[in-house]
Amino acid sequence: MINPFVVASSPATQGARNVLKSAKMRPGALVLRNFGHGAGGGSYFGPSAAAAYSGAQCYHSHAVGTQIKDSVDSLEKYCEEVRTARRGLDNDIQLWVSVGHYSDIAAGGAWEKSWVEQAKELKLAGADAVELHFNTPGVAVAKDRIFNYYELVRHCTAMIKAAVGDMKVMVKLAVEGCDVLTSMRTAQAAGADAVGPTARWKAFCMDLDWRRTQPRPGAGYGGTQATPIVCQAVAEGRVNGITLPMYAGGGVFSFDQAARLIMAGSDCVQLGALACSGGTMACKKLIADLEKWMDEAGYPDMESLKGDALKLYRMPEDFAKARQNALGAAYKAAQADAAKCVGCGRCEDVCWHEGIEIRDRKAYKTDRCIGCGYCFQVCPTGALSVPAGDILAKPFEK
């Protein structure tokens, strides 16, 4: 792939026209959204889209808005969309296609036969890979109501892989209501060519004046706060034997979120919510920002960036403890800066060891301080401060 970015199945990839529009950002791959999915509905950011694009904590959910039927409502039409998209795409951009939907399983009937037929026809139409989309909100939650999630992943991965032979089968996995490591292991054992752990939950988002609430209850929920959860899933997979390529996603609205996923061990990054809510310009900016940051940070290529933060996971226990204790010792040794202290008492309020006290409207450490650091987190003026990042980095330098 020309770069590690995959425009995920979303309104931004619904039909050949939108695929070609999204291709202007020059991603490594695009996933044509599965047919019959419907369109519209919009999205909602809390507190704001600006917060998300700056990398600040923000949630993202589907909003209330017009929804319409998909004009592509048959396999024949869908295959023509694939052919149209493939003809219009640059040869160095991959075209993946989504097969099936978990609602097919819930509805019953001959869904397996339908999925196999779709996969075979889409291969003939010119798709580069098939994606099994198992992260739709509710898929994992439904496992105890309708089906066993892990068995579904195993069965469908093996079934589609057998149907398409040497064509790549990508398995997009939920992090909701399941053990994602088990899901990845299951997909890997069943013959998947890549896995994509992706954050998207069912959630009940509301305003206190609930009548004014924009998100739909139970709709897909994500946002920048989801990225650490996906990083955990990726890292856990990498340190526990998952060798498959990964294309993780969740909360990627700025370059730093993308960098974190790659540093946790993912080969690629999904741009789904950003693509459909921010457009091609926002995605192009993210890609350029990541390249610029890598140059500034001294990463010559993606391979050097991938998995770099796993050193945190693989620290020997004695090294990890020494690093932790070094910060604790600094917390314990540091006294409040009298010039900055306003005697607000917040430090004393959060101390559970009588390690700090207010005298004459100034904070003073006592010999009972253990260096836990609570007081440093609540000090509003910076009177209690240590260079925590430098302290934690120093053991690595040694």
For each residue, the residues with C-beta under 8 A, 3 or more apart:
1: 4 28 29 94 268
2: 26 28 92 93
3: 26 27 28 287 302
4: 1 28 262 267 268 269 302
5: 25 27 28 29 258 268 269 271 283 286 287
6: 27 28 29 30 31 96 196 247 249 268 269 270 271
7: 10 12 13 22 25 27 29 30 31 270 271 272 275 283
8: 13 31 172 198 249 270 271 272 275
9: 13 31 32 33 34 98 131 133 172 272
10: 7 13 14 33 272 273 275 276
11: 14 18 33 39 40 276
12: 7 18 21 22 272 275 276 279
13: 7 8 9 10 18 19 22 30 31 32 33 275
14: 10 11 18 33 37 39 70
15: 18 19 32 33 71 72 81
16: 19 20 32 81 82 84 85 88
17: 20 21
18: 11 12 13 14 15 21 22
19: 13 15 16 22 23 30 32 81 85 88 89 95
20: 16 17 23 24 85 88 89
21: 12 17 18 24 280
22: 7 12 13 18 19 25 27 30 275 280 283
23: 19 20 26 27 30 88 89 90 93
24: 20 21 280 284
25: 5 7 22 275 280 283 284 287
26: 2 3 23 90 93 284 287
27: 3 5 6 7 22 23 30 93 271 283 287
28: 1 2 3 4 5 6 93 94 268
29: 1 5 6 7 93 94 95 96 128 129 268
30: 6 7 13 19 22 23 27 85 89 93 94 95 96
31: 6 7 8 9 13 96 97 98 131
32: 9 13 15 16 19 81 82 85 95 96 97 98 127
33: 9 10 11 13 14 15 37 98
34: 9 37 78 97 98 99 100 101 133
35: 70 72 73 74 75 77 78 81
36: 70 72 73 101
37: 14 33 34 70 101
38: 41 67 68 69 70
39: 11 14 67 68 69 70
40: 11 65 66 67 68
41: 38 62 63 64 65 66 67 216
42: 62 63 64 65
43: 60 61 62 63 273 276 277
44: 60 61 62 63 205 214 215
45: 48 49 51 52 58 59 60 223 277
46: 58 59 60 61 205 223
47: 51 58
48: 45 51 52 58
49: 45 52 53 58 277 278
50: 53 54
51: 45 47 48 54 56 57 58 224
52: 45 48 49 55 56 58 60 223 224 253 254
53: 49 50 253 254 278 282
54: 50 51 254
55: 52 224 253 254 256 257
56: 51 52 224
57: 51 223 224 225
58: 45 46 47 48 49 51 52 223 224 225 253
59: 45 46 205 221 222 223 225
60: 43 44 45 46 52 221 222 223 251 253 273 277
61: 43 44 46 203 205 214 215 216 219 220 221 222 223
62: 41 42 43 44 215 216 219 220
63: 41 42 43 44 214 215 216
64: 41 42 214 215 216
65: 40 41 42
66: 40 41
67: 38 39 40 41
68: 38 39 40
69: 38 39 73
70: 14 35 36 37 38 39 73
71: 15 77
72: 15 35 36 77 78 81
73: 35 36 69 70 77
74: 35 77 78
75: 35 78 79 117 118 121
76: 79 80
77: 35 71 72 73 74 80 81
78: 34 35 72 74 75 81 82 118 122
79: 75 76 82 83 121 122 124 125
80: 76 77 83 84 125
81: 15 16 19 32 35 72 77 78 84 85
82: 16 32 78 79 85 86 95 97 122 125 126 127
83: 79 80 86 87 125 126
84: 16 80 81 87 88
85: 16 19 20 30 32 81 82 88 89 95
86: 82 83 89 95 125 126 127
87: 83 84
88: 16 19 20 23 84 85
89: 19 20 23 30 85 86 93 95
90: 23 26 93
91:
92: 2
93: 2 23 26 27 28 29 30 89 90
94: 1 28 29 30 128 129
95: 19 29 30 32 82 85 86 89 126 127 128 129
96: 6 29 30 31 32 127 128 129 130 131 168 170
97: 31 32 34 82 122 127 129 130 131
98: 9 31 32 33 34 101 130 131 132 133
99: 34 115 118 119 122 130 131 132 133 160
100: 34 104 111 114 115 118 132 133 156
101: 34 36 37 98 104 133 136
102: 105 106 133 134 136 138 139 142
103: 106 107
104: 100 101 107 109 111 114 115
105: 102 108 111 146 147 152
106: 102 103 142 146
107: 103 104 111
108: 105 111
109: 104
110: 113 114
111: 100 104 105 107 108 114 115
112: 115 116 159
113: 110 116 117
114: 100 104 110 111 117 118
115: 99 100 104 111 112 118 119 156 159 160
116: 112 113 119 120 159 160 163
117: 75 113 114 120 121
118: 75 78 99 100 114 115 121 122
119: 99 115 116 122 123 130 160 163 164 167
120: 116 117 123 124 163 164
121: 75 79 117 118 124 125
122: 78 79 82 97 99 118 119 125 127 130
123: 119 120 127 130 164 167
124: 79 120 121
125: 79 80 82 83 86 121 122
126: 82 83 86 95
127: 32 82 86 95 96 97 122 123 130 167
128: 29 94 95 96 167 168
129: 29 94 95 96 97 167 168 169 170 193
130: 96 97 98 99 119 122 123 127 160 164 167 168 169 170
131: 9 31 96 97 98 99 169 170 171 172 196
132: 98 99 100 153 156 157 160 169 170 171 172
133: 9 34 98 99 100 101 102 136 172
134: 102 139 140 149 152 153 156 171 172 173 174 183
135: 139 172 173 174 175 176 196 197 198 200
136: 101 102 133 139 174 200 220
137: 141 176 200 201 202 218 219 220 221
138: 102 141 142 176 202 218
139: 102 134 135 136 142 143 149 174 176
140: 134 143 149 174 176 177 178
141: 137 138 145 176 177 202
142: 102 106 138 139 145 146 147 149
143: 139 140 146 147 148 149 150 152 177 178
144:
145: 141 142
146: 105 106 142 143
147: 105 142 143 151 152
148: 143 151 152
149: 134 139 140 142 143 152 153 174 177 178 183
150: 143 153 154 178 182 183 186
151: 147 148 154 155
152: 105 134 143 147 148 149 155 156
153: 132 134 149 150 156 157 171 173 183 186 187 190
154: 150 151 157 158 186 187 189 190
155: 151 152 158 159 190
156: 100 115 132 134 152 153 159 160
157: 132 153 154 160 161 169 171 186 187 190 191 192
158: 154 155 161 162 190 191
159: 112 115 116 155 156 162 163
160: 99 115 116 119 130 132 156 157 163 164 169
161: 157 158 164 169 190 191 192
162: 158 159 165
163: 116 119 120 159 160
164: 119 120 123 130 160 161 167 169
165: 162
166:
167: 119 123 127 128 129 130 164
168: 96 128 129 130 193 194
169: 129 130 131 132 157 160 161 164 191 192 193
170: 96 129 130 131 132 192 193 194 195 196 247
171: 131 132 134 153 157 187 192 194 195 196
172: 8 9 131 132 133 134 135 195 196 198
173: 134 135 153 180 183 184 187 195 196 197 198
174: 134 135 136 139 140 149 177 178 180 183 198 200
175: 135 178 180 197 198 199 200 201 229 230 233 250
176: 135 137 138 139 140 141 199 200 201 202
177: 140 141 143 149 174
178: 140 143 149 150 174 175 182 183
179: 182 183
180: 173 174 175 183 184 197 233 236 237
181: 184 185 233 236 237 240 242
182: 150 178 179 185 186
183: 134 149 150 153 173 174 178 179 180 186 187 195 197
184: 173 180 181 187 188 195 197 233 237 242 244
185: 181 182 188 189 241 242
186: 150 153 154 157 182 183 189 190
187: 153 154 157 171 173 183 184 190 192 195 244
188: 184 185 192 195 242 243 244
189: 154 185 186
190: 153 154 155 157 158 161 186 187
191: 157 158 161 169
192: 157 161 169 170 171 187 188 195 244
193: 129 168 169 170 244 245
194: 168 170 171 244 245 246 247 267 268
195: 170 171 172 173 183 184 187 188 192 237 242 244 245 246 247
196: 6 131 135 170 171 172 173 246 247 248 249 270
197: 135 173 175 180 183 184 230 233 234 237 246 248 249 250
198: 8 135 172 173 174 175 230 248 249 250 270 272
199: 175 176 222 226 227 229 230 249 250 251
200: 135 136 137 174 175 176 220 221 222 250
201: 137 175 176 220 221 222
202: 137 138 141 176 218 219 220 221
203: 61 215 218 219 221
204: 217 218
205: 44 46 59 61 213 215 217 219 221
206: 210 213 215 217
207: 210 212 213
208:
209: 212 213
210: 206 207 213
211:
212: 207 209
213: 205 206 207 209 210
214: 44 61 63 64
215: 44 61 62 63 64 203 205 206 219 221
216: 41 61 62 63 64 219
217: 204 205 206
218: 137 138 202 203 204
219: 61 62 137 202 203 205 215 216
220: 61 62 136 137 200 201 202
221: 59 60 61 137 200 201 202 203 205 215
222: 59 60 61 199 200 201 226 250 251 273
223: 45 46 52 57 58 59 60 61 226 251
224: 51 52 55 56 57 58 227 251 253 254 257
225: 57 58 59 228 251
226: 199 222 223 229 230 250 251
227: 199 224 230 231 250 251 252 257 260 261
228: 225 231 232 260
229: 175 199 226 232 233 250
230: 175 197 198 199 226 227 233 234 248 249 250 251 261 264
231: 227 228 234 235 248 260 261 264 309
232: 228 229 235 236 264
233: 175 180 181 184 197 229 230 236 237 248
234: 197 230 231 237 238 246 248 261 264 265 266
235: 231 232 238 239 264 265 309 310 313
236: 180 181 232 233 239 240
237: 180 181 184 195 197 233 234 240 242 246 265
238: 234 235 242 264 265 307 310 313
239: 235 236 310 313 314
240: 181 236 237
241: 185
242: 181 184 185 188 195 237 238 246
243: 188
244: 184 187 188 192 193 194 195
245: 193 194 195 267 268
246: 194 195 196 197 234 237 242 265 266 267 268
247: 6 170 194 195 196 266 267 268 269 270
248: 196 197 198 230 231 233 234 261 264 266 268 269 270
249: 6 8 196 197 198 199 230 252 261 269 270 271 272
250: 175 197 198 199 200 222 226 227 229 230 261 270
251: 60 199 222 223 224 225 226 227 230 257 273
252: 227 249 257 258 261 269 270 271 273 274 286
253: 52 53 55 58 60 224 257 273 274 278 282 286
254: 52 53 54 55 224 257 258 286 289
255: 258 259 286 287 289 290 293
256: 55 259 260 293
257: 55 224 227 251 252 253 254 260 261
258: 5 252 254 255 261 262 269 286 290
259: 255 256 262 263 290 293 294 305
260: 227 228 231 256 257 263 264 309
261: 227 230 231 234 248 249 250 252 257 258 264 266 269
262: 4 258 259 265 266 267 269 302 305 306
263: 259 260 305 306 307 308 309 310
264: 230 231 232 234 235 238 248 260 261 307 309 310
265: 234 235 237 238 246 262 306 307 310
266: 234 246 247 248 261 262 269 306
267: 4 194 245 246 247 262 306
268: 1 4 5 6 28 29 194 245 246 247 248
269: 4 5 6 247 248 249 252 258 261 262 266
270: 6 7 8 196 198 247 248 249 250 252
271: 5 6 7 8 27 249 252 274 275 283 286
272: 7 8 9 10 12 198 249 275 276
273: 10 43 60 222 251 252 253 276 277
274: 252 253 271 277 278 282 283 286
275: 7 8 10 12 13 22 25 271 272 278 279 280 283
276: 10 11 12 43 272 273
277: 43 45 49 60 273 274
278: 49 53 253 274 275 281 282 283
279: 12 275 282 283
280: 21 22 24 25 275 283 284
281: 278 284 285
282: 53 253 274 278 279 285 286
283: 5 7 22 25 27 271 274 275 278 279 280 286 287
284: 24 25 26 280 281 287 288
285: 281 282 288 289
286: 5 252 253 254 255 258 271 274 282 283 289 290
287: 3 5 25 26 27 255 283 284 290 291
288: 284 285 291 292
289: 254 255 285 286 292 293
290: 255 258 259 286 287 293 294
291: 287 288 294 295
292: 288 289 295 296
293: 255 256 259 289 290 296 297
294: 259 290 291 297 299 300 305
295: 291 292 299
296: 292 293
297: 293 294
298:
299: 294 295 302 304 305 308
300: 294 304
301: 304 305
302: 3 4 262 299 305 306
303: 306
304: 299 300 301 308
305: 259 262 263 294 299 301 302 308
306: 262 263 265 266 267 302 303
307: 238 263 264 265 310
308: 263 299 304 305 311
309: 231 235 260 263 264 312 313
310: 235 238 239 263 264 265 307 313 314
311: 308 314 315 396
312: 309 315
313: 235 238 239 309 310
314: 239 310 311
315: 311 312 319 320 323
316: 319 320
317: 320 321
318: 321 322
319: 315 316 322 323 395
320: 315 316 317 323 324
321: 317 318 324 325
322: 318 319 325 326 395
323: 315 319 320 326 327 392 395
324: 320 321 327 328
325: 321 322 328 329
326: 322 323 329 330 391 392 394 395
327: 323 324 330 331 371 373 386 388 391 392
328: 324 325 331 332 370 371 372 373
329: 325 326 332 333 371
330: 326 327 333 334 371 386 388 391
331: 327 328 334 369 371 372 373 376 386
332: 328 329 365 369 370 371
333: 329 330 371
334: 330 331 365 376 384 385 386
335: 364 365
336: 340 341 347 356 362 363 364 365 379 383 384
337: 340 341 382 383 384 385
338: 341 362 383
339: 383
340: 336 337 381 382 383
341: 336 337 338 361 362 363 381 383
342: 361 380 381 383
343: 358 360 361 362 363
344: 347 380
345: 348 349 358
346: 349 350 375 378 379 380
347: 336 344 350 351 356 358 363 375 378 379 384
348: 345 351 356 357 358 363 375
349: 345 346 378
350: 346 347 374 375 377 378
351: 347 348 354 355 356 369 374 375
352: 372 374
353: 368 369 370 372
354: 351 357 366 368
355: 351 365 366 368 369 370 372 375
356: 336 347 348 351 363 364 365 366 369 375
357: 348 354 363 364 366
358: 343 345 347 348 361 362 363 364
359: 362 364
360: 343
361: 341 342 343 358
362: 336 338 341 343 358 359
363: 336 341 343 347 348 356 357 358 375 383 384
364: 335 336 356 357 358 359
365: 332 334 335 336 355 356 369
366: 354 355 356 357 369
367:
368: 353 354 355
369: 331 332 351 353 355 356 365 366
370: 328 332 353 355
371: 327 328 329 330 331 332 333
372: 328 331 352 353 355
373: 327 328 331 376 377
374: 350 351 352 377 378
375: 346 347 348 350 351 355 356 363 378 379 384
376: 331 334 373 379 384 385 386
377: 350 373 374
378: 346 347 349 350 374 375
379: 336 346 347 375 376 382 383 384 385
380: 342 344 346
381: 340 341 342
382: 337 340 379 385
383: 336 337 338 339 340 341 342 363 379
384: 334 336 337 347 363 375 376 379
385: 334 337 376 379 382
386: 327 330 331 334 376 391
387: 390 391
388: 327 330 391 392
389: 392 393
390: 387 393 394
391: 326 327 330 386 387 388 394
392: 323 326 327 388 389 395
393: 389 390 396 397
394: 326 390 391 397 398
395: 319 322 323 326 392 398
396: 311 393
397: 393 394
398: 394 395
